[in-house]
Amino acid sequence: MITDLRWRRIPNYLTFPALFIALVVHTILLGWGGLGLAILGAIVTPLLLMVFHGGRGLGLGDLKLAMALGAIAGPIPGATMMFVAAIIGGIQAIVIMLRYANPLTRFFSVILIGLPFKKHSNNIEIKTVKESPKTHTMPYGVAIGAGSLLTLAVSWWTGQEDWFLSFVRIVVNQ
């Protein structure tokens, strides 16, 4: 998460070994079925992340991180991790948007989330993404990491892998 915060990069030397180790450990502990679950998690988790984002705005490092986490956790906990990461990422995006916008933009952005506004501050235009990539990008690896840690903590505390899906069912049925 530190490299994503600082340089907007998630290095391959972290994601690929994690993926490989997850595949090997699942195979050793659970046999071919474990390998299948790890592969399914490695496929489902980044695909779900892409669906949440409409295939836009994600870097390949984010997808490789999701793939490694999906292989480690499996398909159901991996899907839960991406649901929670999407919620945390949404909160993170709102905080970033409010931090860099002027008061009028802040007001309308909170009401009409997702609409692009041209940002001005004292008649000085903020640089665009092409001129300064860090200005308008978001380190989504932070949301993925936080969502994964929160999912693992709540799963351990409740003893359920699909605690988030149970929570959604309770909220929907009320």
C-alpha positions in Angstrom: 0.0 0.0 0.0 2.9 2.3 0.6 4.2 2.1 -2.9 0.7 2.7 -4.3 0.3 5.8 -2.0 3.7 7.2 -2.9 4.3 6.2 -6.5 1.0 4.9 -7.7 2.6 1.5 -8.3 2.0 -2.0 -7.0 5.2 -3.9 -7.8 5.2 -7.3 -9.6 7.8 -8.6 -7.1 5.0 -8.5 -4.5 2.0 -9.8 -6.5 3.4 -12.6 -8.5 5.2 -14.4 -5.7 2.0 -14.1 -3.6 0.0 -15.7 -6.4 2.5 -18.5 -6.9 2.8 -19.2 -3.2 -1.0 -19.3 -2.8 -1.3 -21.8 -5.7 1.4 -24.0 -4.2 0.1 -23.9 -0.6 -3.5 -24.6 -1.7 -2.4 -27.5 -3.8 -0.2 -29.0 -1.0 -2.9 -28.5 1.7 -6.1 -29.3 -0.3 -4.9 -31.2 -3.4 -6.3 -30.5 -6.8 -9.5 -29.1 -5.4 -7.5 -26.5 -3.5 -5.7 -25.6 -6.6 -9.0 -25.2 -8.4 -10.4 -23.0 -5.7 -7.2 -20.8 -5.8 -7.4 -20.5 -9.6 -11.1 -19.7 -9.4 -10.4 -17.0 -6.8 -7.6 -15.6 -8.9 -10.0 -15.3 -11.9 -13.2 -14.2 -10.1 -11.7 -11.5 -7.8 -10.1 -9.2 -10.5 -13.1 -9.7 -12.8 -15.4 -8.6 -10.1 -13.2 -5.6 -9.4 -13.4 -4.7 -13.2 -17.2 -5.1 -13.1 -17.4 -2.6 -10.2 -15.4 -0.1 -12.1 -16.8 -0.7 -15.6 -13.3 -1.7 -16.8 -12.1 1.9 -16.2 -9.8 3.6 -13.8 -7.9 0.6 -12.6 -4.2 0.0 -13.1 -2.8 -3.5 -13.8 -1.2 -3.5 -10.4 -4.7 -3.2 -8.8 -5.8 -6.2 -10.9 -2.7 -8.3 -10.1 -3.1 -7.5 -6.4 -6.8 -8.6 -6.6 -5.7 -11.7 -8.4 -3.2 -12.6 -5.7 -5.6 -11.9 -2.9 -8.3 -14.0 -4.7 -5.8 -16.9 -5.0 -4.9 -16.6 -1.3 -8.5 -16.3 0.0 -10.5 -18.2 -2.6 -13.5 -17.1 -4.6 -16.1 -16.3 -1.9 -13.8 -14.4 0.5 -12.2 -12.8 -2.5 -15.5 -11.5 -3.8 -16.3 -10.2 -0.3 -12.9 -8.4 -0.2 -13.8 -6.7 -3.5 -17.2 -5.6 -2.3 -15.7 -4.1 0.9 -12.9 -2.6 -1.2 -15.4 -0.9 -3.5 -17.1 0.7 -0.5 -13.8 1.8 1.0 -12.7 3.1 -2.4 -15.9 5.1 -2.8 -15.3 6.7 0.6 -11.7 7.4 -0.4 -12.7 8.9 -3.7 -15.2 11.3 -2.0 -12.5 12.4 0.5 -10.0 13.0 -2.3 -12.6 14.9 -4.4 -13.5 17.1 -1.4 -9.8 17.8 -0.7 -8.9 19.1 -4.1 -12.1 20.9 -5.1 -13.3 24.5 -4.4 -16.4 25.0 -2.2 -19.0 25.2 -5.0 -17.6 22.0 -6.6 -17.7 20.3 -3.3 -21.3 21.2 -2.8 -22.4 19.9 -6.2 -20.1 16.9 -6.2 -21.6 15.6 -3.0 -25.1 16.0 -4.5 -24.2 14.8 -8.0 -21.4 12.3 -7.4 -19.7 11.2 -10.5 -20.2 14.3 -12.6 -17.0 15.9 -13.9 -16.5 19.5 -12.8 -13.8 21.8 -14.0 -11.8 22.7 -11.0 -10.6 26.3 -10.4 -9.1 27.8 -7.4 -8.4 31.6 -7.4 -8.5 31.6 -11.2 -5.6 29.1 -11.3 -6.5 25.9 -13.1 -5.4 22.6 -11.5 -3.3 20.5 -13.8 -5.0 17.8 -15.8 -4.2 14.1 -15.6 -1.9 14.2 -18.6 0.2 17.0 -17.1 0.3 15.6 -13.6 -0.9 12.0 -13.0 -0.8 12.2 -9.2 -3.3 15.2 -9.2 -6.4 13.2 -10.1 -5.5 9.6 -9.6 -6.4 7.5 -6.6 -4.2 4.8 -5.0 -6.9 2.1 -5.2 -4.5 -0.5 -3.8 -5.0 1.1 -0.4 -8.8 0.4 -0.7 -8.1 -3.1 -1.8 -5.7 -3.7 1.1 -8.0 -2.1 3.6 -11.0 -4.1 2.3 -9.0 -7.3 2.4 -7.8 -6.8 6.0 -11.3 -5.8 7.1 -12.8 -8.8 5.4 -10.3 -11.2 7.0 -10.8 -9.6 10.5 -14.6 -9.8 10.3 -14.4 -13.3 8.9 -12.2 -14.4 11.7 -14.4 -12.6 14.3 -17.7 -14.0 13.0 -16.4 -17.3 11.8 -18.2 -16.9 8.4 -16.6 -16.5 5.0 -19.6 -14.9 3.5 -20.5 -12.5 6.3 -20.9 -9.6 3.9 -23.5 -11.5 1.8 -25.3 -12.4 5.0 -25.3 -8.7 6.0 -26.7 -7.7 2.6 -29.5 -10.3 2.9 -30.4 -8.9 6.4 -30.5 -5.3 5.2 -32.5 -6.1 2.0 -35.1 -8.2 3.9 -35.8 -5.4 6.4 
